[in-house]
Amino acid sequence: MLTDEPTLAEAATLLADIDPAMAEIMQRAGPPPLRKSEPGFRGIARIIVGQQVSVASAAAIWNRTAAGLDPLTPETVLAASEETLRACGLSAPKMRTLRAVAEAIVTGSLPLDTLHALPADEAHRLMIAVKGIGPWTADIYLLFCLGHPDAFPAGDLALQEAVRLAYRKRKRPDAKALAAFAERWRPVRGTAALALWAYYKVAKSREGV
């Protein structure tokens, strides 16, 4: 698991050995930074709450949700009324997704506490089986909240653009094409994602974006 700097450094070394182009990318952008978020139900809930809104709006809605449903647990969400959830600033789709996730955890169909022990593809499959959890959400949770070394959110636009720039592709790969391209980085696709995000940030800053 990518939960500390030494482990991430080891994974980065392996990644550079697997793909020399990645070694150059990490030289240009620096070592991939460790990105850690809270695991468990609160972690997946925060990702869901923050989708498709600005950073400021996501923070405000999350603060209201965490305070209004304290303690924020699957049981609390399932017991909350629509009025309570709406007062937190949650949209109808986000309410449905949070409830679906809560129900899946309570019934055991989403074993959130043991996902870290599963291969990335299997953990991903279990997550997207829950209505409302898409591939990007699943992979972001696996990578940031669990530190899964092989999670790779191929649907992320910044990663797609980073690959286009770093590998000098004529057009930006879509999620399917990027997932296929990322196969070369197994079993450390998560480290590749962290390195590519860092590269994207550097590349865009040089362009003045």
ZADO-1210 file (C-alpha; in nm, 4 decimals, padded with zeros to 6 digits):
<atoms>
<atom x="00.0000" y="00.0000" z="00.0000" code="MET" pos="1"/>
<atom x="00.1197" y="00.3514" z="-00.0828" code="LEU" pos="2"/>
<atom x="00.0841" y="00.4785" z="00.2721" code="THR" pos="3"/>
<atom x="00.4289" y="00.6270" z="00.3370" code="ASP" pos="4"/>
<atom x="00.7134" y="00.7944" z="00.1511" code="GLU" pos="5"/>
<atom x="00.9607" y="00.4993" z="00.1587" code="PRO" pos="6"/>
<atom x="00.7027" y="00.2626" z="00.0094" code="THR" pos="7"/>
<atom x="00.6157" y="00.5153" z="-00.2605" code="LEU" pos="8"/>
<atom x="00.9851" y="00.5629" z="-00.3387" code="ALA" pos="9"/>
<atom x="01.0270" y="00.1868" z="-00.3817" code="GLU" pos="10"/>
<atom x="00.7262" y="00.1759" z="-00.6132" code="ALA" pos="11"/>
<atom x="00.8657" y="00.4705" z="-00.8138" code="ALA" pos="12"/>
<atom x="01.1945" y="00.2842" z="-00.8598" code="THR" pos="13"/>
<atom x="01.0089" y="-00.0211" z="-00.9858" code="LEU" pos="14"/>
<atom x="00.8037" y="00.1979" z="-01.2190" code="LEU" pos="15"/>
<atom x="01.1179" y="00.3533" z="-01.3656" code="ALA" pos="16"/>
<atom x="01.2602" y="00.0057" z="-01.4267" code="ASP" pos="17"/>
<atom x="00.9395" y="-00.1067" z="-01.5979" code="ILE" pos="18"/>
<atom x="00.9122" y="00.1997" z="-01.8224" code="ASP" pos="19"/>
<atom x="01.2206" y="00.4162" z="-01.8907" code="PRO" pos="20"/>
<atom x="00.9907" y="00.6928" z="-02.0176" code="ALA" pos="21"/>
<atom x="00.8428" y="00.7119" z="-01.6696" code="MET" pos="22"/>
<atom x="01.1906" y="00.7571" z="-01.5273" code="ALA" pos="23"/>
<atom x="01.2266" y="01.0668" z="-01.7472" code="GLU" pos="24"/>
<atom x="00.8818" y="01.1922" z="-01.6465" code="ILE" pos="25"/>
<atom x="00.9718" y="01.1659" z="-01.2781" code="MET" pos="26"/>
<atom x="01.3019" y="01.3408" z="-01.3408" code="GLN" pos="27"/>
<atom x="01.1218" y="01.6336" z="-01.4991" code="ARG" pos="28"/>
<atom x="00.8381" y="01.6560" z="-01.2450" code="ALA" pos="29"/>
<atom x="01.0165" y="01.5342" z="-00.9349" code="GLY" pos="30"/>
<atom x="00.9274" y="01.2330" z="-00.7185" code="PRO" pos="31"/>
<atom x="00.5534" y="01.1590" z="-00.7182" code="PRO" pos="32"/>
<atom x="00.3943" y="01.3113" z="-00.4070" code="PRO" pos="33"/>
<atom x="00.2148" y="01.0956" z="-00.1547" code="LEU" pos="34"/>
<atom x="-00.1568" y="01.1772" z="-00.1553" code="ARG" pos="35"/>
<atom x="-00.3557" y="01.0361" z="00.1366" code="LYS" pos="36"/>
<atom x="-00.7212" y="01.0780" z="00.2262" code="SER" pos="37"/>
<atom x="-00.9361" y="00.9359" z="00.5037" code="GLU" pos="38"/>
<atom x="-01.0378" y="00.5730" z="00.4394" code="PRO" pos="39"/>
<atom x="-01.3670" y="00.4029" z="00.5179" code="GLY" pos="40"/>
<atom x="-01.7185" y="00.5343" z="00.4728" code="PHE" pos="41"/>
<atom x="-01.6196" y="00.8940" z="00.5449" code="ARG" pos="42"/>
<atom x="-01.3558" y="00.8743" z="00.2735" code="GLY" pos="43"/>
<atom x="-01.5873" y="00.7477" z="00.0000" code="ILE" pos="44"/>
<atom x="-01.8600" y="00.9875" z="00.1177" code="ALA" pos="45"/>
<atom x="-01.6261" y="01.2848" z="00.0838" code="ARG" pos="46"/>
<atom x="-01.5344" y="01.1859" z="-00.2735" code="ILE" pos="47"/>
<atom x="-01.9023" y="01.1559" z="-00.3657" code="ILE" pos="48"/>
<atom x="-01.9921" y="01.4881" z="-00.2042" code="VAL" pos="49"/>
<atom x="-01.7130" y="01.6703" z="-00.3867" code="GLY" pos="50"/>
<atom x="-01.7934" y="01.5534" z="-00.7386" code="GLN" pos="51"/>
<atom x="-01.8896" y="01.8032" z="-01.0107" code="GLN" pos="52"/>
<atom x="-01.8711" y="02.1103" z="-00.7882" code="VAL" pos="53"/>
<atom x="-01.5993" y="02.3647" z="-00.7198" code="SER" pos="54"/>
<atom x="-01.3427" y="02.3030" z="-00.4468" code="VAL" pos="55"/>
<atom x="-01.5002" y="02.5724" z="-00.2308" code="ALA" pos="56"/>
<atom x="-01.8524" y="02.4338" z="-00.2764" code="SER" pos="57"/>
<atom x="-01.7328" y="02.0790" z="-00.2078" code="ALA" pos="58"/>
<atom x="-01.5716" y="02.1895" z="00.1191" code="ALA" pos="59"/>
<atom x="-01.8840" y="02.3761" z="00.2295" code="ALA" pos="60"/>
<atom x="-02.1176" y="02.0866" z="00.1491" code="ILE" pos="61"/>
<atom x="-01.8858" y="01.8381" z="00.3150" code="TRP" pos="62"/>
<atom x="-01.8671" y="02.0446" z="00.6337" code="ASN" pos="63"/>
<atom x="-02.2465" y="02.0663" z="00.6504" code="ARG" pos="64"/>
<atom x="-02.2815" y="01.6946" z="00.5808" code="THR" pos="65"/>
<atom x="-02.0235" y="01.5910" z="00.8414" code="ALA" pos="66"/>
<atom x="-02.1843" y="01.8198" z="01.1013" code="ALA" pos="67"/>
<atom x="-02.5447" y="01.7424" z="01.0139" code="GLY" pos="68"/>
<atom x="-02.4982" y="01.3648" z="01.0172" code="LEU" pos="69"/>
<atom x="-02.2509" y="01.3405" z="01.3047" code="ASP" pos="70"/>
<atom x="-02.1331" y="01.0706" z="01.3464" code="PRO" pos="71"/>
<atom x="-02.1178" y="01.0113" z="00.9704" code="LEU" pos="72"/>
<atom x="-02.1772" y="00.6382" z="00.9400" code="THR" pos="73"/>
<atom x="-02.3734" y="00.4183" z="00.6987" code="PRO" pos="74"/>
<atom x="-02.6419" y="00.3772" z="00.9620" code="GLU" pos="75"/>
<atom x="-02.6729" y="00.7531" z="01.0131" code="THR" pos="76"/>
<atom x="-02.7151" y="00.8130" z="00.6406" code="VAL" pos="77"/>
<atom x="-02.9773" y="00.5411" z="00.6076" code="LEU" pos="78"/>
<atom x="-03.1719" y="00.6821" z="00.9015" code="ALA" pos="79"/>
<atom x="-03.1604" y="01.0432" z="00.7789" code="ALA" pos="80"/>
<atom x="-03.4613" y="01.1964" z="00.6074" code="SER" pos="81"/>
<atom x="-03.4461" y="01.3538" z="00.2646" code="GLU" pos="82"/>
<atom x="-03.5008" y="01.6907" z="00.4284" code="GLU" pos="83"/>
<atom x="-03.1955" y="01.6418" z="00.6481" code="THR" pos="84"/>
<atom x="-02.9784" y="01.5348" z="00.3576" code="LEU" pos="85"/>
<atom x="-03.1040" y="01.8178" z="00.1389" code="ARG" pos="86"/>
<atom x="-03.0271" y="02.0675" z="00.4160" code="ALA" pos="87"/>
<atom x="-02.6647" y="01.9551" z="00.3971" code="CYS" pos="88"/>
<atom x="-02.6553" y="02.0759" z="00.0364" code="GLY" pos="89"/>
<atom x="-02.6668" y="01.7301" z="-00.1207" code="LEU" pos="90"/>
<atom x="-02.8238" y="01.6893" z="-00.4627" code="SER" pos="91"/>
<atom x="-03.0738" y="01.4101" z="-00.5268" code="ALA" pos="92"/>
<atom x="-02.8176" y="01.1950" z="-00.7177" code="PRO" pos="93"/>
<atom x="-02.5639" y="01.2312" z="-00.4374" code="LYS" pos="94"/>
<atom x="-02.8248" y="01.1395" z="-00.1777" code="MET" pos="95"/>
<atom x="-02.9093" y="00.8250" z="-00.3740" code="ARG" pos="96"/>
<atom x="-02.5445" y="00.7302" z="-00.4108" code="THR" pos="97"/>
<atom x="-02.4639" y="00.7833" z="-00.0438" code="LEU" pos="98"/>
<atom x="-02.7621" y="00.5725" z="00.0548" code="ARG" pos="99"/>
<atom x="-02.6690" y="00.2997" z="-00.1937" code="ALA" pos="100"/>
<atom x="-02.3130" y="00.2896" z="-00.0580" code="VAL" pos="101"/>
<atom x="-02.4390" y="00.2859" z="00.3005" code="ALA" pos="102"/>
<atom x="-02.6792" y="00.0017" z="00.2217" code="GLU" pos="103"/>
<atom x="-02.4053" y="-00.1979" z="00.0464" code="ALA" pos="104"/>
<atom x="-02.1754" y="-00.1620" z="00.3471" code="ILE" pos="105"/>
<atom x="-02.4444" y="-00.2591" z="00.5971" code="VAL" pos="106"/>
<atom x="-02.5480" y="-00.5662" z="00.3961" code="THR" pos="107"/>
<atom x="-02.1874" y="-00.6676" z="00.3334" code="GLY" pos="108"/>
<atom x="-02.1944" y="-00.6501" z="-00.0458" code="SER" pos="109"/>
<atom x="-01.9304" y="-00.3754" z="-00.0306" code="LEU" pos="110"/>
<atom x="-01.6621" y="-00.4907" z="00.2188" code="PRO" pos="111"/>
<atom x="-01.5028" y="-00.1482" z="00.2494" code="LEU" pos="112"/>
<atom x="-01.2751" y="-00.2555" z="00.5358" code="ASP" pos="113"/>
<atom x="-01.1091" y="-00.5343" z="00.3361" code="THR" pos="114"/>
<atom x="-01.0827" y="-00.3842" z="-00.0123" code="LEU" pos="115"/>
<atom x="-00.7157" y="-00.3064" z="00.0450" code="HIS" pos="116"/>
<atom x="-00.6382" y="-00.6809" z="00.0535" code="ALA" pos="117"/>
<atom x="-00.7908" y="-00.7459" z="-00.2903" code="LEU" pos="118"/>
<atom x="-00.6325" y="-00.7046" z="-00.6338" code="PRO" pos="119"/>
<atom x="-00.7135" y="-00.3616" z="-00.7769" code="ALA" pos="120"/>
<atom x="-00.9399" y="-00.5005" z="-01.0493" code="ASP" pos="121"/>
<atom x="-01.1465" y="-00.7046" z="-00.8030" code="GLU" pos="122"/>
<atom x="-01.1806" y="-00.4160" z="-00.5574" code="ALA" pos="123"/>
<atom x="-01.2787" y="-00.1902" z="-00.8472" code="HIS" pos="124"/>
<atom x="-01.5454" y="-00.4397" z="-00.9605" code="ARG" pos="125"/>
<atom x="-01.7012" y="-00.4563" z="-00.6146" code="LEU" pos="126"/>
<atom x="-01.7180" y="-00.0792" z="-00.5893" code="MET" pos="127"/>
<atom x="-01.8737" y="-00.0088" z="-00.9281" code="ILE" pos="128"/>
<atom x="-02.1369" y="-00.2754" z="-00.8592" code="ALA" pos="129"/>
<atom x="-02.2908" y="-00.0222" z="-00.6190" code="VAL" pos="130"/>
<atom x="-02.5330" y="00.2034" z="-00.8035" code="LYS" pos="131"/>
<atom x="-02.3922" y="00.5527" z="-00.8314" code="GLY" pos="132"/>
<atom x="-02.0249" y="00.4609" z="-00.7943" code="ILE" pos="133"/>
<atom x="-01.8516" y="00.5038" z="-01.1287" code="GLY" pos="134"/>
<atom x="-01.5063" y="00.3845" z="-01.2349" code="PRO" pos="135"/>
<atom x="-01.3384" y="00.7178" z="-01.1531" code="TRP" pos="136"/>
<atom x="-01.4852" y="00.7312" z="-00.8017" code="THR" pos="137"/>
<atom x="-01.3835" y="00.3719" z="-00.7333" code="ALA" pos="138"/>
<atom x="-01.0251" y="00.4207" z="-00.8470" code="ASP" pos="139"/>
<atom x="-00.9828" y="00.7532" z="-00.6670" code="ILE" pos="140"/>
<atom x="-01.0994" y="00.5899" z="-00.3434" code="TYR" pos="141"/>
<atom x="-00.8696" y="00.2912" z="-00.3910" code="LEU" pos="142"/>
<atom x="-00.5695" y="00.5111" z="-00.4672" code="LEU" pos="143"/>
<atom x="-00.6093" y="00.8052" z="-00.2275" code="PHE" pos="144"/>
<atom x="-00.7981" y="00.6513" z="00.0644" code="CYS" pos="145"/>
<atom x="-00.6451" y="00.3029" z="00.0628" code="LEU" pos="146"/>
<atom x="-00.3153" y="00.3719" z="-00.1117" code="GLY" pos="147"/>
<atom x="-00.3716" y="00.0772" z="-00.3450" code="HIS" pos="148"/>
<atom x="-00.0515" y="00.0495" z="-00.5517" code="PRO" pos="149"/>
<atom x="-00.2243" y="-00.0645" z="-00.8695" code="ASP" pos="150"/>
<atom x="-00.5379" y="00.1537" z="-00.8802" code="ALA" pos="151"/>
<atom x="-00.5511" y="00.3702" z="-01.1913" code="PHE" pos="152"/>
<atom x="-00.8360" y="00.6161" z="-01.2710" code="PRO" pos="153"/>
<atom x="-00.8152" y="00.6013" z="-01.6492" code="ALA" pos="154"/>
<atom x="-01.1167" y="00.8306" z="-01.6810" code="GLY" pos="155"/>
<atom x="-00.9323" y="01.1232" z="-01.5238" code="ASP" pos="156"/>
<atom x="-00.8876" y="01.4003" z="-01.7812" code="LEU" pos="157"/>
<atom x="-00.5623" y="01.5272" z="-01.6301" code="ALA" pos="158"/>
<atom x="-00.4068" y="01.1804" z="-01.6576" code="LEU" pos="159"/>
<atom x="-00.5243" y="01.1504" z="-02.0163" code="GLN" pos="160"/>
<atom x="-00.3713" y="01.4857" z="-02.1036" code="GLU" pos="161"/>
<atom x="-00.0504" y="01.4060" z="-01.9167" code="ALA" pos="162"/>
<atom x="-00.0033" y="01.0911" z="-02.1224" code="VAL" pos="163"/>
<atom x="-00.0697" y="01.2850" z="-02.4423" code="ARG" pos="164"/>
<atom x="00.1963" y="01.5381" z="-02.3516" code="LEU" pos="165"/>
<atom x="00.4552" y="01.3035" z="-02.2028" code="ALA" pos="166"/>
<atom x="00.4309" y="01.0384" z="-02.4738" code="TYR" pos="167"/>
<atom x="00.3836" y="01.2893" z="-02.7563" code="ARG" pos="168"/>
<atom x="00.0532" y="01.1510" z="-02.8758" code="LYS" pos="169"/>
<atom x="-00.1434" y="01.3371" z="-03.1418" code="ARG" pos="170"/>
<atom x="-00.4655" y="01.3243" z="-02.9451" code="LYS" pos="171"/>
<atom x="-00.5647" y="01.2687" z="-02.5865" code="ARG" pos="172"/>
<atom x="-00.6504" y="00.9037" z="-02.5147" code="PRO" pos="173"/>
<atom x="-00.9967" y="00.8296" z="-02.3828" code="ASP" pos="174"/>
<atom x="-01.0553" y="00.6173" z="-02.0735" code="ALA" pos="175"/>
<atom x="-01.0541" y="00.2875" z="-02.2636" code="LYS" pos="176"/>
<atom x="-00.7360" y="00.3709" z="-02.4540" code="ALA" pos="177"/>
<atom x="-00.5593" y="00.4967" z="-02.1416" code="LEU" pos="178"/>
<atom x="-00.6565" y="00.1857" z="-01.9435" code="ALA" pos="179"/>
<atom x="-00.5000" y="-00.0274" z="-02.2148" code="ALA" pos="180"/>
<atom x="-00.1904" y="00.1954" z="-02.2254" code="PHE" pos="181"/>
<atom x="-00.1529" y="00.1729" z="-01.8468" code="ALA" pos="182"/>
<atom x="-00.1249" y="-00.2059" z="-01.8543" code="GLU" pos="183"/>
<atom x="00.2508" y="-00.1609" z="-01.9028" code="ARG" pos="184"/>
<atom x="00.2757" y="-00.0164" z="-01.5501" code="TRP" pos="185"/>
<atom x="00.1309" y="-00.3086" z="-01.3554" code="ARG" pos="186"/>
<atom x="00.1609" y="-00.3713" z="-01.0610" code="PRO" pos="187"/>
<atom x="00.2359" y="-00.0054" z="-00.9788" code="VAL" pos="188"/>
<atom x="-00.0223" y="00.1794" z="-01.1887" code="ARG" pos="189"/>
<atom x="-00.1130" y="00.3869" z="-00.8828" code="GLY" pos="190"/>
<atom x="00.2384" y="00.5262" z="-00.8678" code="THR" pos="191"/>
<atom x="00.2202" y="00.5974" z="-01.2408" code="ALA" pos="192"/>
<atom x="-00.0960" y="00.7995" z="-01.1796" code="ALA" pos="193"/>
<atom x="00.0711" y="01.0036" z="-00.9057" code="LEU" pos="194"/>
<atom x="00.3719" y="01.0670" z="-01.1296" code="ALA" pos="195"/>
<atom x="00.1553" y="01.1714" z="-01.4229" code="LEU" pos="196"/>
<atom x="-00.0496" y="01.4142" z="-01.2125" code="TRP" pos="197"/>
<atom x="00.2744" y="01.5743" z="-01.0953" code="ALA" pos="198"/>
<atom x="00.3980" y="01.5924" z="-01.4544" code="TYR" pos="199"/>
<atom x="00.0701" y="01.7460" z="-01.5727" code="TYR" pos="200"/>
<atom x="00.0955" y="02.0179" z="-01.3080" code="LYS" pos="201"/>
<atom x="00.4505" y="02.1038" z="-01.4135" code="VAL" pos="202"/>
<atom x="00.3701" y="02.0933" z="-01.7863" code="ALA" pos="203"/>
<atom x="00.0684" y="02.3193" z="-01.7492" code="LYS" pos="204"/>
<atom x="00.2514" y="02.5678" z="-01.5301" code="SER" pos="205"/>
<atom x="00.5177" y="02.6006" z="-01.7968" code="ARG" pos="206"/>
<atom x="00.2466" y="02.6721" z="-02.0505" code="GLU" pos="207"/>
<atom x="00.1078" y="02.9409" z="-01.8205" code="GLY" pos="208"/>
<atom x="-00.2217" y="02.7600" z="-01.7681" code="VAL" pos="209"/>
</atoms>
